[in-house]
Amino acid sequence: MFTKLNEKHEGFTLIELLIVVAIIGILAAIAIPQYAKYRKGAQDNAAQSAYHAVATSQEANFAQNGGYTSSWSVLAGAGGLVRDANVYYGSLSVGNGVSGTLGFSFRVRHKADGSTVYLYDSSAASTVITTDSAQLSVNEWS
């Protein structure tokens, strides 16, 4: 009937548990944005890799056939382009560019929402980077 006064109760107090939960919350608040930044960087790197692969394939096709192509399938064959499944490939066009010389232009971006769009014009030898993918038609990407 009577209990001992100096009997030990094992376990954690509510204050100790709240402190642990607060520490975990603070660590999560720091880690999640860093992870999102890391992930965005990896997606942009994949798009940049595809971007360089397209430019290299176009130049290889030019060396073999004496001209640029506006066909993705020709680039896959003659230019050796291997398309990344995680990257959208936009319009590929051939013609006189900004400087008036014959060249090609194309767009690539990662399939993740809000990813960076890379636009290239070989005749101007320039890259335009924009994060506004809303300006581009959904039907334009393949």
N, C-alpha and C positions, 0 to 999 in steps of 0.2 A: 503494500500500500504506500509506503513511503519511498521516495526516490532519493538517491544520494545527491547531495548538493554539488559535489565536485565531479559529477559524471560528465564526460567529454562528449560534445556533439560535433561530429565531423561534417565538413562541407564548407561552402563559400557563403559569405554574407552577400546581401543584395548590393551593397556598395562596391564590393570587389567585382562582382559580375558587371555592374554598370561601368566601371572603369575599363574593364577589358573590352566591352562592347564599344565604348567611346574610342579607345585606341584603334580597334579594328576599323571603325568608321573613318577615322582620320587617315589611316593608311590607304583605305580604299579610295578616299577622295583625292589622294595624291596619285595613286597608281592608275586609275581608270583614264584620266585625261592623257597621261603619258602613253598608255597602251593605244589609245585612239590616234595619237600623233604618230606613233611608230607604225601603226597599220596604214594610215594615210600615206606615209612616206614609202612604204613597201608597194602600195598600189601605184603611186606615181612612178616609182622605179620600173615597174612592169610596163607601164605605158611608154616610158622613155625607151626601154629596151625594144618594144615593138616599133616605136618611131624610128629608131636607128636601123632596125631590120628592114623596114619598108624602103628607106632611103638607099640602103646598100643593095637591096634586090633590084631597085629601079636602075641603079648604076650598072649592075651586072647585066641586066637585060639590055641596057643601052650598048654595052661593050659587045654583047653577043649578036644583037639584031640591028644595031645602028639607030635605035630610036627608043623613046619611052613608051609605056603602055598605060592605058586607063583601065585595064582588066586585072582584077585581083587573081584570077585563075592563071593568067599568063605569068604573073609575078611568082606564083607558087611553083610553076613549072620551070621556066627559063631562069628566073631570078633566084630560085631556091628558097622563097619566103615560106617560113613555117609560122602560121598564125597562132597567136596565143589565145586560148579559149576564154581568158578572163579580160580580154581587151576588145572594145568595139572599134571597128575600122570604118571610118567615115568615107566621104567622097574622095575618089582618086581621079584627078583630072590631069590632062596633058594639054599644053598650049603655050602661047607667049605670055610670059609673066609680067610683073611690074616693070622690069628693066627692058622688056621687049624681046628678050631672048627665049628660045624654046626651053621649056622646063616642065616640071610636074609639081603638083601640090596635093596634099592629103591631110587628113585629120585622124588622130587616134585619141582614145581615152579609155581608162579602166571602166569596167562595168559597175563599179560601186557608185552609189549616189553621191553627187557633189564632187566627183573626181575632176582633176585638171584636164583640160582639153589642149592637145598639142596640134597646132596648125603649122604646116611647112610649105614654103614656096622655094623650090630649088633655083629658080632663075634669080631670085633676090638673095639666095643663100641665107635665109633667115628663119628663125623659129618664133612663132607668136604663141605665147602661153596665156590661156584665159581660164578662169574657174567658172565662168558663166556658161554652163552647158545647156541652160534653158533656151538660149538663142538658137540652138541647133534642132532641126526637126528629128523626131524620134525615128522616122522612116529612113533617115539618112545613114544611120548606123547599121552595120551588118555584123 
